[in-house]
Amino acid sequence: NSQEINKIYTAFSPSRYVLEEIHMRGIVNCLLIVKNPFDWDGRRHGKGFIHFTERDYQLMEGMGISIYSLNIPLEKNRNDKVVSTAYAFAKTIKLRVEREFAIQNENNQEMKFGVIGKSNESKIKDLVKKLNSTLDYKVKIRKEGEEVGKVAIVTGAGFLPKLIQEPKELGATTYITVKITPNDSEDSKQNFAKNLSEINKIEMNVIGCSRYLTEKWVMEFSIPYFSEIYKAEFIEDKEALNLLE
């Protein structure tokens, strides 16, 4: 929406709140770099991803807001300078990463987006307590045992049998991902019950920490990298914080 850039912003998604926040700051011709290309409502009766409205398009055009979504690229495991979603969340909860897993597909072996590591907590109740405190959110849990053991992390759409089975076979006992409850999206309506039935057979502690709260960190921690290009700032979506699934 513009040929020049006066500011770089990063955010979880190009939500109405984020667009209005840029509008209120009066910064024209900026680049908004986001993890997700659409807004997200994962609550019980939420629709999942939400498309732009006509007002959103008008606001972006009027303010010269250009959007660059780095959804899949940010999933790829990287170092601390160019962070990934899994490593950023592991850093947030102080998980010591030992190995990576979950390749995207057989044709892209280098694309791994899951990590496995050690937590300072040995009991599930203590890990849940730390997550609740760190994220300021009551996490959801499907508990199979009292011991934490090795912990696997997959942000994004991680509540899938194949993604939980792999770390189980690699020795993990606890699996942390985004939402583990259904919503009103078509994908959830078609697949949640079947996935849940298969996941219940895996015998793994599964903890859901909300999509926003697992994916926002990568956008915050990437500010030093984008600041080497131009002035950059992370925008916290306060509305999303009030609408966590």
N, C-alpha and C positions, 0 to 999 in steps of 0.2 A: 504493500500500500504506500510505499515511499521509496525514493532512490537514495536518500541520505538517512543516517541514524544518529540521533542525539543522545540515546541512552539504551542500554540493554537491561531488560528485566527478565528474571526467571520466575517460574511459578509451576505449581502442580498441573494446572490446566488453564486454558483461556476462558475461565468462568465469567459470568456476569459481574461478580464481585471484583475480580482482578481487572477487567476492562474498565469498570467504573472507577476503580482506584487510580488507574493511570489517567483517566479522564479528569478526576478531581485534582491530580497533581499538575495538570496542565502541560505535561510533556508531550510534544508532538514529534512525529517521525521517530518512533522507537521500535526496537526489535524485542518481541516477547518470545522467549525460548521456554518451551513447556515439555513436560514429560508426556502428557496425554493430549491428543489433538482435540478432545471435546471435554465439556464439563461432565461431572460424575455425581450420580445420586444412587448410592448402593444400599440405602435403607430398605427395610422390609417391603415397603410398597413403592420404593424408588424404581425408576426406569433404567437404571444403569447409566450408560453414556447418553448425554443430552446434546442434541444438535443446536447449532447457533440459531438465534432468532433474527428477524429482519433488523431489529434495533441493534443487535450485536454487530452485524455487517456494516450498518450505517455508522456506528461509533468507530469501528476500526478504520473505515475509509476516511471519515472526517478527521480523526486524530492522526492518521498515517501510521497506524499500528500494524506492523508486519509480524506474522506468526510463523515460528519454526518449531515443529514438533520433532523431538528426538526420542520417540517411544522405544523402538527396538534397539537403536544404538546405545541408549543408556542402560539397557538390560545387560549388555555384554560386560562381563567382569573385567575390571581394570584396576590400576593402582590408585593411590590417594590423590594424585594430581588431577587426573581425569576420572572422576569417580563413577561407580555404577550403583544401581539401586540396591543390590544385595550387600555390597561392601559398605555403602553409606549407612544402611540400617544396622548392619553388624557393628559398625563403629559407634552408632548411637546407643546400642544396648550393651556395648563393651564385650562383644563376642570375639574370641580369638580364632580367626579363620585358619583352618588347617588344609582344606582342600575345596575344589570346585566340582560341580556336577550339573546335570541338566543341559545337554546340548539342544540347540533349537531343532535341528534335524540332521539326518545322516549326511546331507550334502554340505553342512556347515559345522564341522566338528569343532572349530575354534570358538563358536558362539555358545558359551556356557553362561547361564544366568542364575545358578544356585550356588550357595556356599554352605560348608559344614564346619563347625568349630566347637570350641569349649566355652561354657558359661561359668562364671564365678559361683553360680548357684547350683547346688546339687539336688535340691528338692523342688518339685513342680510348684508347690505353694509359694516358695521364695522367688522363683523366676517370675511367676504371675504377679506377685507383689511388686517386683522391680519394674516389670513392664507397665503395670498400672500407674506407677509413680513417674516413670520416665516419660511416658506418653500422655499422662494426665487423662487416662481413658481406661475404662473397665474392659479388658480384653475378653474375648470369648474363648472357651476351651472345651475340647472333647478329650477327656483324660482317660488314659489307659493304664497308668501306673504312677507311682509317687516319685520315681527317680527321673531327673532331667536327662542324664547321659549326654551323648553328643547331640548338638542342635543343628538342624538344617533350616535354611532360610530361602524362600522363593517369594519375591514380591510380585505384584501384578496378579494375573489369573492363576494363582498357585494351588487352588483347591481342586486338584485333579488327581485321580488315582495313580497315574503313571509317574507324576512328579513326587508323590509321597512314597511310592513303592521303591523308587531308586535309592533315596537316602536310607531307607529302612535296610536295604540290602548292603549298604555301605557302612552299617553299624550305628546309624543315628537312632535315637529313641524319641526325640521331640522335634516337631516340625512347626515352624512359624511362617505364616503367610498373611494375606490380606483378609478379606471377608470369608467367613465359613458358614454364612447363613444365606438363604435365598432372597431374591428381590423380584420385582415384576418385569424384569427384562425378558425378552424372548429366549435368550440363551439359558437363563436360569430356569424358566418354565420348562424348557425342553430337556435340560441335562442335569439339573441339580439333584433330583431324586435318585437317578441312576448313579451319578458320581458318589453320592453319599452312601449308597448301599455298598459300593465297592470299597470305599475308604474305610468303612466300619470293619471290614475284614482284615485290614492291614495291621491293626494293633499298634498304633503310634499315637503319642500325645500330639494333638493338633491344636495350635493356638492361632486365633484370628485377631489381627491388630488393626483392622481398617485399612482400606486402600490409601486414603490420604496420608495416614500416619506412617505408612511404610515407604511411600514413594516421594514424599515432599523433601526428605533429607538430601536426596541426590541433587535436587535443584538448589538447595541452600549451600551444600558443600562445593558445588561447581562454580560458585562466584569467583574465587581466586583465578580459576582458569579463564573465565569469560572477561574478567577485569584486565587481563593482559591484552585483550582486543580493544575494549572500550570501557567506559564507566558502567558498572553492572551492579544490580541490586535485586535481592530476592523479595518477592511479595508473598506474605503469609495470607492465605485465603481464610479470613476469620469466619466467613459464612460457612465454608466447608467444615470448619472445626465445630460448628454448632449443629451440623447435619451428618455426623458420623454414623456409619451403619453399625 
